[in-house]
Amino acid sequence: MDYIGELSALLAAAVWAMATWIYGQFSHHFSALQLNIVKGVVASLMMVLVMPAVVTFPETIESTHLIVLAVSGVIGIAIGDSAYFASLKRIGANKTLLLESLAPPLSGILALVFLGSVLPIQSWFGVLITTIAVAFVILQPHADSQTQTSWSGVGFGLLASVCQASGVVISHYALVAGDVPPLLGAFIRLVVGVLAVMMVILVVERQPFRQIKHHFSQLTQRAFLTLLLAIFVGTFLALWLQQSALKYANPAVAQTIIATSPLFMLVICVFKGEKVTAKSLIGTLAAVAGISLFFLK
């Protein structure tokens, strides 16, 4: 399994695209914070059930690495996923996922600012191409006036991308330096992130847990099972695969592959019989090309 990291990243891209489309069906049932809590609690329980069978627990984990994973969970899951769901509710699955493709270039910029890593010239071309491609798709008019671009949705999508980039850089350090098993690292990040969201939601929403219970009671059995599928695929599997990719592959390569999710989303749209415009196809391919250029040596 010489390419376990790369294969994990490719599978993560595929399952994340699938889950994004499914989550989009529930973005109007729950608020962004509520949906983040629901998927986090359920996915954490799934991980607890699976970990004893698949994880070799280390004898000790340094407190520094635990803190790093916790911080990564707050940034990437509490803030990032909440912003992601808020964007999903406002601008839909396709555009939200495309904005996520900005995460790899953003991580390069963060490395330049905070670590002093100098980017080669072709990487800056990658940043430019990716940014223009994303803007090209995001700004194109839609035939349905009710689904025109929401600038708040774009803002939340950009925030999610920044948090994704930051969380990945921080998480990679803990996974490698602390030799933390990927599923355990995913579990720590998820639990801390969900706890942070629970504390925030009590302040910003009125009786949020009663509302969550009410929303669940309104779901049909089919809708409930579909939501469980989205959580299993999009949080349990995707987070586990992402952490595996970050541990066993170069983080730049892993992020590049994961950022191909928009291509899988186009495939899903075709299978669902949805119309994919030429502009969306061109913009998505250009964004992926820009990301690849960003990491060329």
N, C-alpha and C positions, 0 to 999 in steps of 0.2 A: 504494500500500500504506500508506494512512494509519493503518490499524489492525493493522500487523504485530505490534506488541507484544501487543495483546489477543488476536489470533488465535493467536499462539505460546503464550500462557498457556492458552487453551482447549484446544489440542491437547496441551499438556503434562499438563493435568488428565486428559484421556482416556487417553493412553498410560500415565500413571502408575497409573491404576486397573487397566488391563489387565495391566501388569507386576506389580502387587502381587498380583493373583489368581494369576498364573503362579508368581511367586516363592514363594507359599504352598505350592505343590506340592513345593518343594525344601527347605523349612525344616527338615525332619527328616532330610535327607541330609547337609547340611553344618552346621557350627556357624555362629553369626552372623558371627564374624570371618572364617571360611573363605569363606562366601558373599560377603562384602564384597570379599575379595581376588579371588575368581574373577570377579565381575562387573566389578571395577575394571580388572583386567589385560586382559580381553577387550575391554571398551569402549574402553580407551586405544588398543589396536591398531587398532580400527575408526576411531577419530578420526585416527590417524596416516595411515591409508590415504586418508581423505577430505579432510583439511585442505589438501593442496597444490592441490586442484581448486576448493575453495570459499572459501578464506580468503585475503584480502589482508593479508599480514603487515606490521605497522607497522615503520618503520625502527628505532625504539628503543622500549623499554618501561622506564619509570622503575622503579628497584629498589623504591621504596616500594609501587608498585602490584603488583609481583610478590609482595612480602612479604604484602600484604593478601590477595591471592588464595590464597597458600599457607596463611595462617591460616584463611581461610574454608574451604579444603579439609580442614584438620585438624578443624575444628569441625563442618562440615556433612556431610562424607563419612566421615572416620575414626571420629568419635564418633557423629554423628547416624545414619548409615546402619547402623552396627553395632547401635546401640540399636534402630533400626527393625526389623532382621531378628530381633533377640532378642524384640521384642514380637510380631512376626508369628508366630514359633514358638509363643508362649505363648497368645495370645488370638485368632489368626486374622486374615485379611485385612480383613474388614469393620470390626472394632473398631479395628484398628491404623490403618487409613486414616482413620477418623473422628477419632481422636486427632490425626492430622496437621492436621485442620481448626482446631486450636487455634493453629497457627503464626501466622496473621495477627494475631489479638488479642495474642498474646505479643510480636510484633514491635512493636506499638504501645506496650505496656507497657515494653519495653526502650528504646524511643525516649524515653519519658517519664523513665525512670530515668537513662539515660546521656546523653541529648541535651537534656533539659529541655523536650521538646515537650509542650505541654499538650493533653490530649484533650478534645474537646467532650463534652457530657453524653450525646448519643446514642451516642457511641463506648463509653462505659462501660456503657450498656444493651446494646450489642452484645456486650461481654465477658461480661456476666452471662447473656444469653440463650444464647450459644454454650457457655459452661461448663455450664449447667444441661442443655442439650440433649445434650451429649456424655455427661455423667454419667447421664442418663436411659437412654441406649442401653447404655452400658458396664455399668451396675448391674442391668439386667433379667435375671432368672433364665433359664437355658437348660434345655430339656427333657432334654438329655443331661448327666448329672452329670460326665462326663469332659471336658466343654468349658465348665465353669463359669469365671467370670472369675478370671484369675490376677493377683494384685496386683503381682507382679513384672513381668508383661507390661504392665500399665497404667503402672507406673513407667518401664519402658523406652520405652513409647510417648510419655509426657510428656517424657522426656529427648530423644527424637528431635525432638519439636515445638520444644523450646527451641533445640536445635542448628540446626534448619531456619530458625527465625526469625532467630537470630544470624548464621548463614552468609549468608542472603539480604541482610540489611542491610549486612554487610561487603562482599559480592561486588558489590552494586550500586554502591558507591562506586568500586571499582577499574575496573569496566566503563565507567562514565560519565566519571570524572575522567581515567582513563588512555586512554580511547577504545580499549579492548581488544576485538577481535572476539569475539563470543559463544562460538564453538566453541573458540577458543584459550584463552579464560578457563575454559571447562568442562574442557579438557584439563589445564591447569595445576592446577586444583583437584583433579581426579581423580587425577592422578599423585602429588601430594603426599599426598593422603588415603590412597591405597593403600600408599605407602611407610611412612606412620605406622602403619597397621594391621599391616603385615609385621613391623615392629619390636616391636610389642606382643604379637603372637601367639606369637612365639618365647619369650616369658616366661611367658605364661598357659596355653599348650597344649603338650602333649608331641608332638613330631614332627608338627607341623601340616601341613607340605607333603607328607609321606608319606601322611597321612590324606586330603588333598585328592585326591592321585593315586589312592588306593584308592577313594574315593567315585566318582570319574569312571569307574573301571573297572567299577563296579557299575551304571552307568546304561545303559539300553537306548538304541539309536540314536534312537528317537523321543523319549525323555526328554532326551537330549543336545541334539537339535535344538530342543526346546521351551525348554530352558535358554538356548540361544543366542538364541532369539527374545525371551525375557524381557530378556536383557542388551541386545540391540539396541534394543528398544522402551523399556525402563525406565531404562536408564542412558545409552546413546548418544543416542537421540532426546530423551528426557525432559530430560536435563541440558542439551543444546544448546538445546532450546526454552525451558527455564527461563531460561537466560542471555540468550537473545534477548528474552524478555519483560521481564526486568529492565533491559535496555539501552534498549529502544525504548518502554517504557510506564512510567507512574508505578508505582513498586514496590508501593504500596498496592493499586492496581488489579490489578496482575499477581498479587499474592499472593491477592487475593480470588477471582480467576477460577480460579487453580490449586487453591484450597481447595475447589472444587466436585467434586473427585475422588470423594467418597462417592456423589454422584448417579450418576456413570458406573458405579461399583461395583454399585449397585442394578440398573442396566440389565443388567450382565454376569450378575448372579445370576439375573435373570429368564430370560435367554437360556439359562443353564445348567440351568434347571429347578429351581433352589433356591428354597426358600420364603423370602419376605421378609415379616416380620411388620409389622403396622400400627405397632407401637411403633418399630421400626427406621426405617420410612419417615418417620413424624412427627418423630422425633428428628433424622434426617439433614436434613430440610427446614428444621427449626427452627435447626439449627446453621449451615446456609448462609445463612438469613435473618439470623441474628445477625452473621455475618461481613460481610454486605453493609451492615447497619446501622452497623457499626463504621467503615466508610469513607465514609459519606455526609457531604457537606458541609452 
